[in-house]
Amino acid sequence: MTERKKRKVVLFIDSLVRGGAQRQLVELARNLDGNLFEPIVLVYHDIPQFRSDLEDHGIKIVLIS
């Protein structure tokens, strides 16, 4: 059986401030099947309130300046 390559999923939001949309994005990223998907979160404001929730699950966060 050949090994499948993980599909990168880019999730884009303004910041990781504690809000409803941000919480939903974090839950989505954390609950994607890690065997199939590699979530990456892009933000353009460095407000890191949810950062540790993502990093604890090995999810990459990229700040766009």
C-alpha positions in Angstrom: 0.0 0.0 0.0 1.4 3.4 -1.0 1.6 6.1 1.6 -0.6 9.1 1.0 0.7 12.6 1.2 -1.0 14.8 3.7 -3.1 17.6 2.2 -2.3 21.0 3.5 -5.3 23.0 4.7 -4.7 26.7 5.1 -7.0 28.4 7.6 -6.9 32.2 7.3 -8.2 34.6 10.0 -7.3 38.1 11.2 -5.9 37.1 14.7 -6.1 34.5 17.4 -7.9 36.7 19.9 -10.5 34.9 22.0 -13.6 35.3 19.9 -16.3 33.1 18.3 -14.9 32.8 14.8 -11.4 32.2 16.1 -12.6 29.5 18.5 -14.3 27.7 15.6 -11.1 27.9 13.5 -9.1 26.5 16.4 -11.6 23.6 16.9 -11.6 22.9 13.2 -7.8 22.8 13.0 -7.5 20.6 16.1 -10.1 18.1 14.9 -8.9 17.5 11.3 -7.6 14.0 10.8 -3.9 14.3 11.3 -3.2 11.3 9.2 -4.8 13.0 6.2 -4.4 16.7 6.7 -1.8 19.2 7.7 -3.5 22.4 8.9 -1.7 25.7 8.8 -3.2 28.8 10.3 -2.4 32.2 8.7 -3.0 35.4 10.7 -2.2 39.1 10.0 -2.4 40.5 13.6 -0.2 39.1 16.3 -2.8 38.7 19.0 -1.8 35.2 20.2 -4.5 34.3 22.8 -5.3 30.9 21.1 -1.7 30.3 20.0 -0.9 27.7 22.6 -4.1 25.7 21.9 -2.8 25.3 18.3 0.9 24.8 19.1 0.1 22.1 21.7 -1.4 20.1 18.8 1.5 20.7 16.5 -0.3 23.1 14.2 1.8 25.6 12.4 0.9 29.3 12.8 2.2 31.8 10.2 2.1 35.6 10.8 1.7 37.6 7.6 3.2 41.0 8.0 
